[in-house]
Amino acid sequence: MRRGRKTAKKREEDVDIDLDDPEINHFPYPFHELMLWAVLMKRQKMALFFWQHGEEAMAKALVACKLCKSMAHEASENDMVDDISQELNHNSREFAQLAVELLDQSYKQEEQMAMKLLTYELKNWSNSTCLQLAVAAKHRDFIAHTCSQMLLTDMWMGRLRIRKNSSLKVILGILLPPSILSLEFKNKNEMSYMPHSQESALLGKEMEEPEKPAKDKDEEDMEFTAMLDGVNGESARKKNEEEVPTVHRMIPFGRKIYEFYNAPIVKFWFHTLAYFGYLMLFNYIVLVKMERWPSVQEWIVISYIFTLGIEKMREILMSEPGKLLQKVKVWLQEYWNITDLMAILLFSIGMVLRLQEQPFMSYGRVIYCVNIIYWYIRLLDIFGVNKYLGPYVMMIGKMVR
């Protein structure tokens, strides 16, 4: 009997669990998991109840919107009852509306904090941002909101402050580097709402003195938590009435060069100008008589295609999925990636034939002529960035489909 009591007592001691231990507590935010469970079980009222509690309300609304939309698509594909698909689409629209309303409320209350909410990396959602979640959910109203558009415009410009004729000034800076000194750049305070990864790239090597005292990390986290909990009726804390005067310093010459070439719009125009140069050389190869061995122009075109193939391999390896097969499947979901792969393979076949004796060299030339057609069609992807031509490119794509 004594031995049995000792054994039972020992078992009780073994079962003793410290709930505060982070290794044991697997659900630090239980309302996240409960809301996801309710969404998957198609219990909309319960999902809305759990959504109103806990943290990161905007992110939860976007995730629920994406889940409902995906389940509605699966229900329609599997020939299930039409009511199920319609109900899930209705639930998706309801969560989408909540996300837009929360963004609008945050934007009206404080613009800078609303932009930070969109770019704040959420550890509980695979380090994604609300902006990335909205793109994944294809939430067009959320992306079309004024706050999102202003943020995307600022991210596109990087640290450059150009209001008019931005493309012309960037191209001039690429062709005439001394003109970079005449461009204006944003200060550190204006870059505070940039995404964490991009902000570190833009500001990580900052040689300027700080323009304002840095906030304590705990205080900043409390601001984010307060803003994310805005749905519960809790408003974010207001800034102190006494503003800290900012110190504006001239950006060093080397820093201006670095920030200019690191801006997304500059990288885009570099790529575009290089692409036009590549097309001109490809035209020359196709139009003139082909020699027995490749000319300098042809070797440049071959090098461009080769480096493009390496870049596509890098895109596959750097994608989020863990397994290689999943990475390839995700990469092939993009239309332009499929066409790029076909064009690169076709060009490779033409190059191999072109290096052979006649008549195979003529076959390679014919493949070159066919292959260049695709690279002209590829210009549509570049034109899609333009605010005037972009809608027409989208219309062409939908009409072709």
Sequence and secondary structure as in RCSB ss.txt:
>XXXX:A:sequence
MRRGRKTAKKREEDVDIDLDDPEINHFPYPFHELMLWAVLMKRQKMALFFWQHGEEAMAKALVACKLCKSMAHEA
SENDMVDDISQELNHNSREFAQLAVELLDQSYKQEEQMAMKLLTYELKNWSNSTCLQLAVAAKHRDFIAHTCSQM
LLTDMWMGRLRIRKNSSLKVILGILLPPSILSLEFKNKNEMSYMPHSQESALLGKEMEEPEKPAKDKDEEDMEFT
AMLDGVNGESARKKNEEEVPTVHRMIPFGRKIYEFYNAPIVKFWFHTLAYFGYLMLFNYIVLVKMERWPSVQEWI
VISYIFTLGIEKMREILMSEPGKLLQKVKVWLQEYWNITDLMAILLFSIGMVLRLQEQPFMSYGRVIYCVNIIYW
YIRLLDIFGVNKYLGPYVMMIGKMVR
>XXXX:A:secstr
 HHHHHHHHHHHHHH   TT TTT   SSHHHHHHHHHHHTT HHHHHHHHTSSS HHHHHHHHHHHHHHHHHHH
HHTT  HHHHHHHHHHHHHHHHHHHHHHHHHHHH HHHHHHHHH  BGGGTTB HHHHHHHTT HHHHTSHHHHH
HHHHHHHTTB   SSHHHHHHHHHHSGGGGGGS B  TGGGTTS HHHHHHHHTT  S  SS    HHHHHHHHH
HHHTGGGT       SS          HHHHHHHHHHSHHHHHHHHHHHHHHHHHHHHHHHHS   SS  HHHHH
HHHHHHHHHHHHHHHHHTSS SSHHHHHHHHHTSHHHHHHHHHHHHHHHHHHHHTS TTHHHHHHHHHHHHHHHH
HHTHHHHHTTSTTTHHHHHHHHHHH 
